Amino acid sequence: MSNRYRALWISDVHLGSRDSEPRRLADFLAQNRADKVYLVGDIFDMYALSKGKGTWCQASSMLLGMLSELSSLTPEVIYIPGNHDAPMRSWTGKRLGNIRIERDWIHTAANGKRYWVTHGDQFEHHIKINPVSYHIGDRSYYLMLRFNRWINYWRSRFNKPWWSLASQVKNRVGAARQMMNDFENVAVGEAVAKGMDGVICGHIHRPALRSKNMGERTVTYANCGDWVDSMSAVVEQQDGSLELLHWYRAPKIASIMTEVVAA
């Protein structure tokens, strides 16, 4: 039986990259539904595909078909492109079937709170980042993702849940922690300037859900995480409360499409 939420946010799937985990996301979507679904950017990795560095597998096609099927079954689907699928931004204000494409969006929760939904790549322009350190960190991250695939392959052989090497390292490197904390602060500051109760974004592949004190106000910062490393999503319960979900279980591929059709 699938869980039903009022709203669901996923981001940074990076379909087309070698690091994407479409099977795990397909398994998650087969078990978790919502009245409103937000695709918060970098759903496709058009950059990797255009540079010949990507790959498109059968599981990617299966997930794409599943998203199309879900869009026809879901009352509203809003796609907010990110920096890796930036060409889709030229479609802002248009529809692809039942999928509405927007640059950003304001979501009103059941409890009346308003959340600004945006991918978040624009926040980097307000953060001081050493170009050399950024390049080294970026390359190191993708190398860890490659290594992580082998680690989790062997973990799955022994029925062990997904484990993220990259997350463990990022949380222990001071410069990485500082950059991600600065990103959060900028995101929350922008949300306050817009009069919002919170911001829901992606981009930095660091799932989070926490409250931040901004003067006399308490503002919610929610980050969807990603589906190359953290396997996470943000959902809104029927009462308006937000929850961060992780999906570490091994996907049951054979049953995914059956569950989608039966839902």
Backbone hydrogen bonds, N-H to C=O, Kabsch-Sander energy under -0.5 kcal/mol:
donor,donor_aa,acceptor,acceptor_aa,energy
3,N,31,Q,-3.1
5,Y,33,R,-2.5
6,R,236,E,-2.3
7,A,236,E,-1.1
8,L,36,K,-2.0
9,W,234,V,-3.2
10,I,38,Y,-2.2
12,D,41,G,-2.8
13,V,42,D,-0.5
14,H,42,D,-2.9
15,L,43,I,-2.7
16,G,17,S,-0.5
17,S,14,H,-2.3
20,S,17,S,-1.0
21,E,227,W,-1.9
25,L,21,E,-1.7
26,A,22,P,-2.6
27,D,23,R,-2.1
28,F,24,R,-2.2
29,L,25,L,-2.8
30,A,26,A,-1.6
31,Q,27,D,-0.8
31,Q,28,F,-0.9
32,N,28,F,-1.2
33,R,3,N,-3.2
35,D,5,Y,-1.6
36,K,6,R,-0.5
37,V,76,E,-2.3
38,Y,8,L,-3.2
39,L,78,I,-2.9
40,V,10,I,-3.2
40,V,38,Y,-0.8
41,G,39,L,-1.1
45,D,15,L,-3.0
46,M,44,F,-0.9
46,M,84,H,-1.6
47,Y,84,H,-0.8
49,L,45,D,-1.9
50,S,46,M,-2.3
51,K,47,Y,-1.6
52,G,49,L,-1.0
53,K,48,A,-2.4
54,G,48,A,-1.1
55,T,16,G,-2.8
57,C,55,T,-0.5
61,S,57,C,-1.7
62,M,58,Q,-2.3
63,L,59,A,-2.4
64,L,60,S,-2.4
65,G,61,S,-2.3
66,M,62,M,-2.0
67,L,63,L,-2.7
68,S,64,L,-2.0
69,E,65,G,-2.2
70,L,66,M,-2.9
71,S,67,L,-2.1
72,S,68,S,-1.1
73,L,69,E,-0.8
73,L,70,L,-0.6
74,T,70,L,-1.6
76,E,35,D,-1.0
77,V,98,N,-0.9
78,I,37,V,-2.6
79,Y,100,R,-3.2
80,I,39,L,-3.1
80,I,78,I,-0.6
86,A,83,N,-0.6
88,M,85,D,-1.9
89,R,86,A,-2.5
90,S,87,P,-1.3
91,W,88,M,-1.8
92,T,89,R,-1.7
93,G,101,I,-3.4
94,K,91,W,-2.5
96,L,99,I,-2.7
97,G,95,R,-0.6
99,I,96,L,-1.9
100,R,77,V,-3.0
100,R,98,N,-0.6
101,I,94,K,-2.6
102,E,79,Y,-2.1
102,E,100,R,-0.5
105,W,117,V,-2.0
107,H,105,W,-0.6
107,H,115,Y,-3.1
108,T,106,I,-0.5
109,A,107,H,-0.6
109,A,113,K,-3.1
112,G,109,A,-1.9
115,Y,107,H,-3.0
116,W,198,G,-2.5
117,V,105,W,-3.5
117,V,115,Y,-0.6
118,T,116,W,-0.6
118,T,200,I,-1.9
123,F,120,G,-1.5
124,E,121,D,-1.0
125,H,122,Q,-1.1
126,H,123,F,-1.7
127,I,124,E,-1.7
129,I,127,I,-0.8
134,Y,130,N,-2.8
135,H,131,P,-2.2
136,I,132,V,-2.5
137,G,133,S,-2.7
138,D,134,Y,-2.7
139,R,135,H,-2.4
140,S,136,I,-2.5
141,Y,137,G,-2.2
142,Y,138,D,-1.7
143,L,139,R,-1.9
144,M,140,S,-2.2
145,L,141,Y,-1.9
146,R,142,Y,-1.8
147,F,143,L,-2.1
148,N,144,M,-2.7
149,R,145,L,-1.5
150,W,146,R,-1.0
151,I,147,F,-2.0
152,N,148,N,-2.7
153,Y,149,R,-1.6
154,W,150,W,-1.9
155,R,151,I,-2.0
156,S,152,N,-2.2
157,R,153,Y,-1.2
158,F,154,W,-0.7
158,F,155,R,-0.9
159,N,156,S,-1.6
160,K,155,R,-3.1
162,W,248,Y,-2.2
165,L,163,W,-0.7
168,Q,164,S,-1.3
169,V,165,L,-2.2
170,K,166,A,-3.1
171,N,167,S,-2.0
172,R,169,V,-1.7
173,V,169,V,-0.9
173,V,170,K,-0.6
174,G,172,R,-0.6
177,R,173,V,-2.4
178,Q,174,G,-2.4
179,M,175,A,-2.1
180,M,176,A,-2.3
181,N,177,R,-2.3
182,D,178,Q,-2.5
183,F,179,M,-2.1
184,E,180,M,-2.0
185,N,181,N,-2.3
186,V,182,D,-2.4
187,A,183,F,-2.5
188,V,184,E,-2.7
189,G,185,N,-2.4
190,E,186,V,-2.4
191,A,187,A,-2.0
192,V,188,V,-2.4
193,A,189,G,-2.1
194,K,190,E,-1.2
195,G,192,V,-1.8
196,M,191,A,-2.7
197,D,114,R,-2.6
198,G,114,R,-0.9
199,V,220,T,-2.4
200,I,116,W,-2.8
201,C,222,A,-2.4
202,G,119,H,-2.5
204,I,202,G,-1.9
208,A,223,N,-1.6
210,R,221,Y,-2.3
212,K,219,V,-3.2
214,M,212,K,-0.6
214,M,217,R,-3.4
215,G,213,N,-0.5
217,R,214,M,-1.8
219,V,212,K,-3.1
219,V,217,R,-0.5
220,T,197,D,-2.3
221,Y,210,R,-3.2
222,A,199,V,-2.5
222,A,220,T,-0.5
223,N,208,A,-2.9
224,C,201,C,-2.9
227,W,12,D,-2.4
231,M,226,D,-0.7
232,S,226,D,-1.6
233,A,245,L,-2.0
234,V,9,W,-2.0
235,V,243,E,-2.7
236,E,7,A,-2.6
237,Q,235,V,-0.5
237,Q,241,S,-3.1
240,G,237,Q,-2.0
243,E,235,V,-2.4
245,L,233,A,-3.3
245,L,243,E,-0.5
247,W,231,M,-2.8
248,Y,246,H,-0.5
253,I,251,P,-1.0
255,S,252,K,-1.1
256,I,252,K,-0.7
256,I,253,I,-1.1
257,M,253,I,-0.6
259,E,255,S,-2.2
260,V,256,I,-1.9
261,V,257,M,-2.3
262,A,258,T,-1.9
263,A,259,E,-1.2
